[in-house]
């Protein structure tokens, strides 16, 4: 289950474990105590974890999301690509990489990763929304409406999608 409420457990050493949520959150406070060391932030935590679980796509994907939020895009891409090297079918890594590429204006590459994410999980509202935004940017309004509408079929209260679709309809002169 992708968005489980229950954390996944990853062994860090014989005596310590780290609990991760598949959504990327870490169940630790601001400072992380692992085998007697204090790790200052989540990137340090994940880098430490990578030494123990280097072939885990989740462990490779999650620091990318943190790095992306910090504006460290090149490092984030490296983590996403490592996650995809381990598991080509990891939809979240395709989504995250697509989001980063779209933010950089590399829309065609982003579309390819979003397409792969939808191939794996066809009903991912986030991906339909992101594709709708890119299609709008490229003037493909009808295709954008289709994607945004699909996102709302999946998650009817997806606020950003309502806003994007409303703005697109207003731009096209539609009243519904």
BADO-166710 format. One record per residue: x, y, z of N, C-alpha, C in turn; residue number from 0. Coordinates in nm, 3 decimals, padded with zeros to 5 digits. Layout:
n_c1	n_c2	n_c3	ca_c1	ca_c2	ca_c3	c_c1	c_c2	c_c3	num
X	Y	Z	X	Y	Z	X	Y	Z	NUM
...
REM end
This chain:
n_c1	n_c2	n_c3	ca_c1	ca_c2	ca_c3	c_c1	c_c2	c_c3	num
00.084	-00.117	00.000	00.000	00.000	00.000	00.089	00.124	00.000	0
00.070	00.213	-00.095	00.158	00.329	-00.109	00.144	00.431	00.003	1
00.025	00.466	00.039	00.005	00.572	00.137	-00.045	00.515	00.268	2
00.025	00.418	00.316	-00.013	00.350	00.439	00.001	00.442	00.558	3
-00.087	00.425	00.653	-00.074	00.497	00.779	00.029	00.431	00.868	4
00.066	00.308	00.835	00.159	00.233	00.917	00.299	00.246	00.861	5
00.394	00.278	00.944	00.530	00.298	00.897	00.597	00.169	00.853	6
00.694	00.185	00.766	00.779	00.073	00.729	00.901	00.076	00.819	7
00.951	-00.038	00.854	01.064	-00.047	00.945	01.188	-00.081	00.865	8
01.294	-00.005	00.884	01.420	-00.027	00.815	01.528	-00.042	00.920	9
01.603	-00.150	00.916	01.708	-00.173	01.015	01.826	-00.082	00.987	10
01.876	-00.015	01.089	01.993	00.070	01.077	02.116	00.001	01.134	11
02.097	-00.079	01.233	02.206	-00.156	01.292	02.141	-00.272	01.365	12
02.221	-00.353	01.431	02.164	-00.466	01.503	02.073	-00.420	01.616	13
02.099	-00.302	01.672	02.026	-00.257	01.789	01.928	-00.143	01.763	14
01.934	-00.080	01.648	01.852	00.039	01.622	01.770	00.019	01.495	15
01.657	00.084	01.490	01.576	00.082	01.368	01.525	00.222	01.342	16
01.490	00.245	01.219	01.433	00.372	01.176	01.297	00.340	01.115	17
01.194	00.414	01.151	01.062	00.391	01.095	01.033	00.499	00.993	18
00.991	00.455	00.875	00.965	00.548	00.766	00.820	00.535	00.724	19
00.763	00.642	00.680	00.631	00.637	00.617	00.656	00.637	00.466	20
00.574	00.566	00.393	00.594	00.561	00.249	00.571	00.697	00.185	21
00.505	00.790	00.254	00.488	00.924	00.200	00.614	01.008	00.217	22
00.714	00.955	00.284	00.840	01.025	00.294	00.872	01.079	00.432	23
00.776	01.081	00.521	00.801	01.135	00.653	00.880	01.040	00.739	24
00.958	01.093	00.827	01.039	01.012	00.917	00.984	01.030	01.057	25
00.974	00.920	01.129	00.920	00.926	01.264	01.031	00.951	01.366	26
01.089	01.067	01.360	01.189	01.110	01.456	01.165	01.258	01.484	27
01.223	01.307	01.590	01.214	01.449	01.619	01.316	01.525	01.537	28
01.341	01.651	01.575	01.432	01.736	01.500	01.573	01.679	01.495	29
01.617	01.615	01.599	01.748	01.552	01.601	01.728	01.401	01.608	30
01.809	01.328	01.539	01.791	01.185	01.528	01.905	01.114	01.600	31
01.870	01.025	01.690	01.969	00.950	01.765	01.980	00.811	01.705	32
02.094	00.781	01.648	02.116	00.650	01.588	02.256	00.605	01.627	33
02.264	00.488	01.687	02.389	00.429	01.735	02.479	00.531	01.801	34
02.418	00.614	01.888	02.496	00.707	01.967	02.529	00.839	01.899	35
02.498	00.856	01.772	02.529	00.981	01.702	02.403	01.066	01.690	36
02.419	01.195	01.689	02.308	01.283	01.660	02.322	01.324	01.514	37
02.220	01.294	01.436	02.221	01.335	01.295	02.135	01.460	01.284	38
02.189	01.564	01.227	02.128	01.696	01.233	01.997	01.711	01.157	39
01.977	01.639	01.048	01.854	01.657	00.971	01.819	01.531	00.895	40
01.708	01.535	00.825	01.661	01.414	00.759	01.753	01.368	00.647	41
01.823	01.460	00.580	01.916	01.418	00.475	02.030	01.337	00.538	42
02.081	01.384	00.650	02.185	01.308	00.719	02.134	01.171	00.761	43
02.011	01.168	00.810	01.951	01.041	00.849	01.945	00.945	00.730	44
01.893	00.993	00.619	01.881	00.905	00.504	02.016	00.866	00.447	45
02.112	00.958	00.448	02.246	00.920	00.401	02.304	00.810	00.489	46
02.282	00.821	00.619	02.328	00.717	00.710	02.257	00.585	00.678	47
02.127	00.594	00.657	02.047	00.475	00.627	02.090	00.412	00.496	48
02.131	00.493	00.400	02.175	00.440	00.270	02.293	00.344	00.283	49
02.377	00.368	00.383	02.490	00.277	00.403	02.444	00.137	00.442	50
02.329	00.130	00.508	02.277	00.002	00.553	02.182	-00.060	00.451	51
02.104	00.023	00.385	02.000	-00.027	00.294	02.015	00.035	00.156	52
02.133	00.027	00.099	02.163	00.096	-00.028	02.078	00.049	-00.145	53
02.029	-00.072	-00.142	01.950	-00.123	-00.254	01.800	-00.116	-00.229	54
01.757	-00.019	-00.150	01.617	00.001	-00.121	01.570	00.127	-00.194	55
01.473	00.111	-00.284	01.429	00.226	-00.364	01.363	00.334	-00.278	56
01.290	00.296	-00.175	01.229	00.394	-00.085	01.336	00.479	-00.017	57
01.439	00.413	00.031	01.547	00.484	00.100	01.620	00.578	00.004	58
01.629	00.543	-00.123	01.693	00.631	-00.222	01.602	00.744	-00.266	59
01.472	00.722	-00.269	01.378	00.823	-00.316	01.358	00.936	-00.214	60
01.341	00.900	-00.088	01.303	00.999	00.013	01.401	01.114	00.032	61
01.533	01.093	00.031	01.620	01.210	00.045	01.606	01.304	-00.073	62
01.569	01.250	-00.190	01.548	01.336	-00.307	01.439	01.438	-00.281	63
01.330	01.396	-00.216	01.221	01.489	-00.186	01.268	01.599	-00.091	64
01.345	01.562	00.009	01.398	01.662	00.103	01.494	01.757	00.032	65
01.583	01.702	-00.048	01.680	01.784	-00.122	01.610	01.878	-00.220	66
01.504	01.828	-00.284	01.429	01.911	-00.378	01.367	02.030	-00.306	67
01.311	02.007	-00.187	01.253	02.116	-00.109	01.359	02.218	-00.069	68
01.483	02.173	-00.054	01.593	02.262	-00.018	01.655	02.330	-00.139	69
01.605	02.301	-00.259	01.659	02.360	-00.381	01.787	02.293	-00.430	70
01.817	02.176	-00.378	01.939	02.104	-00.417	01.902	02.000	-00.524	71
01.862	02.054	-00.640	01.803	01.972	-00.745	01.895	01.864	-00.801	72
02.021	01.896	-00.824	02.112	01.796	-00.880	02.126	01.675	-00.788	73
02.136	01.700	-00.660	02.146	01.590	-00.564	02.015	01.511	-00.559	74
01.903	01.582	-00.568	01.773	01.515	-00.567	01.760	01.422	-00.688	75
01.800	01.470	-00.805	01.793	01.388	-00.927	01.874	01.260	-00.908	76
01.992	01.273	-00.848	02.075	01.155	-00.825	02.001	01.049	-00.742	77
01.932	01.094	-00.637	01.859	01.000	-00.552	01.740	00.939	-00.625	78
01.667	01.020	-00.701	01.555	00.966	-00.778	01.602	00.865	-00.881	79
01.711	00.896	-00.949	01.764	00.804	-01.049	01.812	00.674	-00.985	80
01.873	00.683	-00.867	01.914	00.562	-00.794	01.792	00.477	-00.758	81
01.686	00.542	-00.712	01.563	00.468	-00.677	01.509	00.397	-00.801	82
01.512	00.465	-00.916	01.460	00.404	-01.039	01.554	00.297	-01.094	83
01.683	00.310	-01.066	01.777	00.205	-01.107	01.746	00.077	-01.030	84
01.712	00.092	-00.904	01.679	-00.023	-00.819	01.543	-00.080	-00.857	85
01.447	00.009	-00.883	01.310	-00.035	-00.912	01.248	00.057	-01.015	86
01.253	00.017	-01.143	01.196	00.097	-01.253	01.046	00.118	-01.234	87
00.983	00.032	-01.158	00.839	00.040	-01.137	00.798	00.118	-01.015	88
00.886	00.204	-00.963	00.855	00.281	-00.843	00.789	00.413	-00.884	89
00.656	00.415	-00.879	00.578	00.529	-00.928	00.613	00.659	-00.856	90
00.635	00.655	-00.725	00.666	00.778	-00.652	00.796	00.842	-00.699	91
00.895	00.761	-00.733	01.021	00.817	-00.784	00.999	00.881	-00.921	92
00.917	00.818	-01.006	00.884	00.880	-01.135	00.809	01.011	-01.113	93
00.713	01.011	-01.021	00.638	01.133	-00.992	00.731	01.244	-00.941	94
00.815	01.210	-00.843	00.905	01.310	-00.786	01.002	01.365	-00.889	95
01.060	01.277	-00.970	01.152	01.322	-01.073	01.078	01.407	-01.176	96
00.957	01.366	-01.213	00.877	01.445	-01.306	00.848	01.584	-01.251	97
00.814	01.592	-01.124	00.786	01.721	-01.060	00.908	01.812	-01.062	98
01.024	01.755	-01.031	01.147	01.832	-01.032	01.179	01.881	-01.173	99
01.166	01.794	-01.272	01.195	01.831	-01.410	01.097	01.938	-01.460	100
00.970	01.926	-01.422	00.871	02.028	-01.460	00.906	02.162	-01.399	101
00.949	02.160	-01.274	00.990	02.284	-01.206	01.107	02.350	-01.276	102
01.193	02.267	-01.338	01.309	02.318	-01.411	01.276	02.357	-01.554	103
01.150	02.337	-01.594	01.109	02.370	-01.730	01.142	02.262	-01.832	104
01.180	02.145	-01.786	01.212	02.032	-01.875	01.084	01.948	-01.891	105
00.986	02.010	-01.957	00.853	01.953	-01.961	00.846	01.818	-02.033	106
00.919	01.802	-02.143	00.910	01.674	-02.215	00.964	01.558	-02.130	107
01.074	01.582	-02.061	01.127	01.479	-01.971	01.029	01.453	-01.856	108
00.970	01.560	-01.804	00.872	01.546	-01.696	00.753	01.464	-01.744	109
00.703	01.493	-01.864	00.589	01.420	-01.918	00.621	01.271	-01.929	110
00.743	01.239	-01.970	00.782	01.098	-01.982	00.775	01.028	-01.845	111
00.824	01.094	-01.740	00.821	01.033	-01.606	00.679	01.027	-01.551	112
00.599	01.131	-01.577	00.460	01.127	-01.533	00.384	01.015	-01.606	113
00.413	01.000	-01.734	00.351	00.892	-01.811	00.384	00.755	-01.754	114
00.508	00.738	-01.715	00.550	00.611	-01.656	00.481	00.589	-01.521	115
00.470	00.696	-01.442	00.401	00.685	-01.313	00.254	00.644	-01.335	116
00.189	00.700	-01.437	00.050	00.663	-01.464	00.037	00.522	-01.520	117
00.138	00.477	-01.590	00.135	00.338	-01.639	00.134	00.243	-01.519	118
00.208	00.280	-01.416	00.220	00.196	-01.297	00.096	00.210	-01.207	119
00.054	00.334	-01.185	-00.063	00.363	-01.100	-00.153	00.460	-01.178	120
-00.246	00.406	-01.258	-00.328	00.490	-01.346	-00.416	00.592	-01.274	121
-00.451	00.567	-01.150	-00.541	00.657	-01.078	-00.468	00.744	-00.976	122
-00.353	00.795	-01.014	-00.279	00.885	-00.926	-00.318	01.029	-00.962	123
-00.402	01.088	-00.878	-00.454	01.223	-00.905	-00.342	01.326	-00.916	124
-00.236	01.310	-00.837	-00.126	01.407	-00.841	-00.065	01.414	-00.981	125
-00.049	01.298	-01.042	00.014	01.292	-01.174	-00.078	01.354	-01.279	126
-00.208	01.322	-01.272	-00.302	01.383	-01.367	-00.301	01.535	-01.352	127
-00.296	01.583	-01.227	-00.290	01.727	-01.203	-00.164	01.788	-01.264	128
-00.048	01.729	-01.237	00.078	01.783	-01.289	00.079	01.785	-01.441	129
00.028	01.678	-01.503	00.020	01.676	-01.649	-00.074	01.785	-01.699	130
-00.185	01.806	-01.628	-00.277	01.913	-01.665	-00.210	02.050	-01.662	131
-00.128	02.072	-01.562	-00.056	02.200	-01.550	00.040	02.218	-01.668	132
00.116	02.113	-01.699	00.211	02.121	-01.810	00.138	02.143	-01.943	133
00.031	02.069	-01.964	-00.045	02.083	-02.089	-00.103	02.224	-02.101	134
-00.149	02.281	-01.991	-00.199	02.419	-01.992	-00.088	02.515	-02.033	135
00.028	02.494	-01.977	00.144	02.579	-02.008	00.178	02.575	-02.158	136
00.151	02.462	-02.222	00.183	02.445	-02.363	00.063	02.473	-02.453	137
-00.043	02.530	-02.396	-00.160	02.568	-02.476	-00.248	02.453	-02.519	138
-00.228	02.335	-02.464	-00.309	02.218	-02.498	-00.425	02.211	-02.398	139
-00.516	02.304	-02.414	-00.619	02.325	-02.312	-00.717	02.209	-02.300	140
-00.761	02.152	-02.410	-00.856	02.041	-02.401	-00.792	01.920	-02.334	141
-00.667	01.891	-02.369	-00.597	01.780	-02.303	-00.579	01.809	-02.155	142
-00.550	01.935	-02.124	-00.534	01.975	-01.983	-00.664	01.955	-01.907	143
-00.774	01.995	-01.967	-00.905	01.977	-01.902	-00.931	01.830	-01.876	144
-00.897	01.745	-01.972	-00.916	01.601	-01.954	-00.837	01.550	-01.834	145
-00.710	01.590	-01.824	-00.626	01.545	-01.712	-00.676	01.599	-01.579	146
-00.709	01.727	-01.575	-00.755	01.788	-01.450	-00.889	01.727	-01.406	147
-00.976	01.702	-01.502	-01.103	01.640	-01.470	-01.082	01.499	-01.416	148
-00.988	01.427	-01.474	-00.957	01.292	-01.425	-00.904	01.299	-01.281	149
-00.821	01.396	-01.253	-00.770	01.412	-01.116	-00.886	01.433	-01.018	150
-00.987	01.511	-01.060	-01.102	01.537	-00.972	-01.193	01.415	-00.960	151
-01.197	01.331	-01.061	-01.274	01.207	-01.048	-01.212	01.118	-00.939	152
-01.080	01.122	-00.932	-01.008	01.038	-00.835	-01.018	01.097	-00.695	153
-00.993	01.227	-00.685	-01.001	01.298	-00.555	-01.089	01.421	-00.576	154
-01.219	01.409	-00.550	-01.312	01.518	-00.578	-01.283	01.649	-00.504	155
-01.218	01.644	-00.390	-01.190	01.767	-00.314	-01.045	01.813	-00.330	156
-00.983	01.783	-00.440	-00.844	01.821	-00.468	-00.843	01.970	-00.503	157
-00.820	02.055	-00.403	-00.832	02.200	-00.416	-00.751	02.262	-00.528	158
-00.624	02.225	-00.539	-00.538	02.283	-00.643	-00.593	02.253	-00.782	159
-00.650	02.135	-00.797	-00.704	02.096	-00.926	-00.829	02.177	-00.959	160
-00.916	02.199	-00.860	-01.033	02.284	-00.882	-00.990	02.423	-00.927	161
-00.890	02.476	-00.862	-00.840	02.609	-00.896	-00.785	02.611	-01.039	162
-00.699	02.515	-01.073	-00.640	02.510	-01.207	-00.747	02.493	-01.314	163
-00.844	02.407	-01.289	-00.951	02.383	-01.386	-01.038	02.507	-01.399	164
-01.070	02.572	-01.289	-01.149	02.695	-01.293	-01.079	02.805	-01.370	165
-00.949	02.820	-01.347	-00.873	02.923	-01.419	-00.869	02.891	-01.569	166
-00.856	02.765	-01.601	-00.852	02.723	-01.741	-00.987	02.749	-01.808	167
-01.095	02.715	-01.741	-01.228	02.742	-01.794	-01.250	02.892	-01.812	168
-01.207	02.971	-01.714	-01.222	03.117	-01.724	-01.144	03.172	-01.842	169
-01.025	03.120	-01.861	-00.942	03.164	-01.973	-01.007	03.129	-02.107	170
-01.079	03.017	-02.109	-01.145	02.973	-02.232	-01.286	03.034	-02.247	171
-01.330	03.109	-02.147	-01.460	03.174	-02.153	-01.577	03.084	-02.118	172
-01.549	02.970	-02.054	-01.656	02.880	-02.013	-01.707	02.923	-01.877	173
-01.834	02.897	-01.853	-01.893	02.937	-01.725	-01.918	02.820	-01.632	174
-01.890	02.693	-01.671	-01.916	02.579	-01.582	-01.793	02.527	-01.521	175
REM end
